[in-house]
Amino acid sequence: MSTNETPPPVGRPYEIVEILDAAKLRARPDMLVVLVTQYQPKGTEGWVYRIKKINQRTAVLVPIAGSLNELTADMALLVEASEDEVERFRARMAGTEAAQLATGMVVKVAGPRWREPADALWVIVGLKGMTEVALSRLGGGDGKTYPKIPRSLVKLVPDAELPAAIAADPRWSGR
């Protein structure tokens, strides 16, 4: 390298987005990839995805941790994940319940702007993107659905604790 040449960029985030195509990336199903930093969905910085399906110009991606929604991304925005990135992502997601949420699970919700009782039981009726869930009250009740609750406010009720949680819920006590 001569003294006039600038050194190549080191690591991520990328200052200059080099457009990659499927041939350059040599994408294949089950390959682990990350999205170029500028195009990562909000709240998913540093996430590692597995390629589930390759279409003509896009790929269907699934995060490697948890049961989160699929994401469709242009092949030009994918970069193969390094082993270091994979290990950092797995370590970060290992202890979080947000990655383990799925439709039909019973949860409790608590947060600074949550107006419902903290011990009320809710059912996840939908996964909204990577950072939110849709909730309905366990047992129906008024039929109200909260469509965009941040995953960070939701706490999973383990199956072993479910009978005690139902007994403690004010709507279910006395029945």
Buried (B, 14 or more C-beta within 10 A) or exposed (E): EEEEEEEEEEEEEEEEBEEBEBEEBEBEEEBBBBBBBEEBEEBBEBBBBBBBEBEEEBBBBBBBBBEBEEBEBBBBBBBEBBEEBBEBBEEBBEEEBBBEBEEEBBBBBEEEEBEBEEEBBBBBBBBBBBBBBBBBBBEEEEEEEBEEBBBEBBEBBEEEEEEEBBEEBEBBEEE
